[in-house]
Amino acid sequence: MSLIILIFWALEISKNSVTQMGFGKGAFKEDVMIAPKLYTNNYQNRKVEIKADSAKKFNNNDSIILLERPNGNTYLTKTNTINFAAKKGIYDKNIGQLNLSEEVHIWSTKGTNFFTEKITYDIDSGIFSSDASITLFGPWGSLVGKGVFFNTKTSVIRIKEKPILKFKIENDK
């Protein structure tokens, strides 16, 4: 999986030392990325863009990035895009996985909206999954339940437990 990272680094460094990033013990409080834009490819080799207000490495591991206010999109076709946003996220580029948490909103250009508190996007397989409570809204109505499995390859959404479906009728606003 190719990964191109376009990043503006903002370093919080100690007052007494300046050194090149990644070198020197104790020279940095943390490596922080401000307004990062991360790019990778999904299972169709189409662009996935992940942006955030800020990001930092997890335990000095370059492969795991902690995200504040992540948002972005994955292109399924030229006319169908899945967008996402949350308060927190963790991107693991080694396994191609984005974990979103706290006030997660996922929406498509086809009009479907997901709301949950936690979801995982497996970029390589194109699957969003969660065991948390979820609410879906679309032009067809609403669906509430616990746990979701959304396969972007087939556009199939499966609610794992206690699904309640309400179809929209013409008189509904």
C-alpha positions in Angstrom: 0.0 0.0 0.0 1.5 3.2 -1.1 1.3 6.1 1.3 2.1 9.7 0.5 2.2 12.0 3.5 2.0 15.7 3.0 2.6 17.2 6.4 3.4 20.5 8.0 5.3 19.7 11.2 5.1 22.0 14.1 7.5 21.0 16.9 7.1 21.7 20.5 10.7 21.8 21.5 12.4 22.5 24.8 13.6 26.0 25.3 17.3 25.1 25.5 17.8 22.8 22.6 17.1 22.7 19.0 17.9 19.5 17.0 16.7 17.8 13.9 13.4 15.9 14.4 13.8 12.4 15.6 17.3 12.9 17.1 18.5 13.9 20.5 17.3 12.5 23.8 14.9 14.9 25.6 15.1 17.6 23.0 11.4 17.3 22.1 8.4 17.3 24.3 6.5 15.6 21.4 6.4 15.7 17.7 3.1 17.3 16.7 1.7 17.8 13.2 -0.5 20.8 12.7 -3.3 20.4 10.1 -1.9 17.2 8.6 -3.1 15.8 5.3 -2.5 12.1 4.9 -3.1 10.3 1.6 -3.3 6.6 0.9 -5.3 4.3 -1.5 -8.3 2.2 -0.9 -9.0 -1.3 -2.3 -9.8 0.2 -5.7 -6.5 2.1 -5.7 -8.6 5.3 -5.4 -7.5 8.2 -3.1 -8.3 8.2 0.6 -7.7 11.6 2.3 -7.3 11.9 6.0 -7.1 15.4 7.5 -7.0 16.6 11.2 -6.6 19.7 13.3 -3.5 18.1 14.8 -1.7 14.7 15.0 1.1 13.0 16.9 3.0 9.8 16.9 1.9 7.1 19.4 4.8 6.0 21.6 7.3 7.3 19.0 5.9 4.8 16.5 5.8 6.5 13.0 3.2 4.0 11.9 0.5 4.9 14.4 -0.8 8.4 14.4 -3.2 9.9 16.9 -5.6 12.4 15.3 -7.5 15.3 16.8 -10.7 16.2 14.9 -10.0 13.9 12.0 -12.0 14.2 8.8 -11.7 13.1 5.2 -13.0 11.0 2.5 -12.6 7.9 0.4 -13.5 7.9 -3.3 -15.5 4.8 -4.4 -16.2 6.1 -7.9 -16.0 9.4 -9.7 -19.5 10.3 -8.3 -19.7 8.4 -5.0 -17.6 9.5 -2.1 -17.8 8.4 1.6 -16.9 11.3 4.0 -16.1 11.0 7.7 -15.5 13.2 10.7 -15.0 12.6 14.5 -13.5 14.2 17.6 -10.6 11.6 17.8 -9.0 9.1 15.6 -6.1 6.7 15.3 -4.6 5.9 12.0 -2.3 2.8 11.7 -0.7 2.9 8.3 0.9 -0.6 8.7 -2.5 -2.3 8.8 -4.4 0.2 6.8 -6.9 1.0 9.5 -8.5 4.2 10.7 -10.3 4.1 14.1 -12.7 7.0 14.7 -14.3 7.8 18.1 -16.5 10.4 19.8 -19.3 12.0 17.7 -18.5 10.1 14.6 -20.4 11.2 11.5 -20.1 9.3 8.2 -22.0 10.4 5.1 -22.1 9.6 1.4 -22.7 11.6 -1.7 -25.7 9.3 -2.2 -27.4 10.8 0.9 -26.9 8.2 3.7 -25.7 9.5 7.1 -24.2 7.4 10.0 -23.9 8.6 13.6 -22.1 6.6 16.2 -19.5 7.0 19.0 -16.9 4.5 17.6 -16.2 2.9 14.2 -13.3 1.3 12.4 -12.5 1.8 8.7 -10.4 -1.0 7.2 -9.1 0.9 4.2 -7.7 -2.2 2.4 -11.0 -4.1 2.5 -13.4 -1.1 2.3 -15.3 -2.0 5.4 -16.6 0.2 8.2 -17.5 -1.7 11.3 -18.5 -1.0 14.9 -20.2 -2.7 17.9 -21.5 0.7 19.2 -25.0 2.0 18.9 -25.6 3.5 15.5 -28.2 5.7 13.7 -28.5 5.9 10.0 -30.5 8.4 8.0 -31.1 8.5 4.3 -33.6 9.4 1.6 -35.4 6.1 2.4 -35.9 6.8 6.1 -33.9 5.9 9.3 -32.4 2.8 10.8 -31.3 2.5 14.5 -29.5 -0.4 16.1 -26.4 -1.7 17.8 -23.3 -2.5 15.7 -22.8 -2.0 12.0 -21.0 -3.6 9.1 -20.8 -1.5 6.0 -19.2 -3.0 3.0 -18.3 -0.1 0.6 -17.6 -2.6 -2.2 -21.2 -3.9 -2.3 -22.9 -0.9 -0.5 -24.5 -3.4 1.9 -25.2 -2.1 5.4 -25.8 -4.7 8.1 -27.0 -3.8 11.6 -25.8 -6.4 14.1 -28.4 -6.1 16.9 -31.9 -4.8 17.5 -32.4 -2.9 14.2 -35.4 -0.6 14.0 -36.2 0.6 10.5 -38.6 3.5 9.8 -39.4 4.2 6.1 -39.9 7.7 5.0 -43.3 8.4 3.5 -44.3 11.2 1.3 -45.9 13.3 4.1 -42.8 13.1 6.4 -40.7 16.2 6.5 
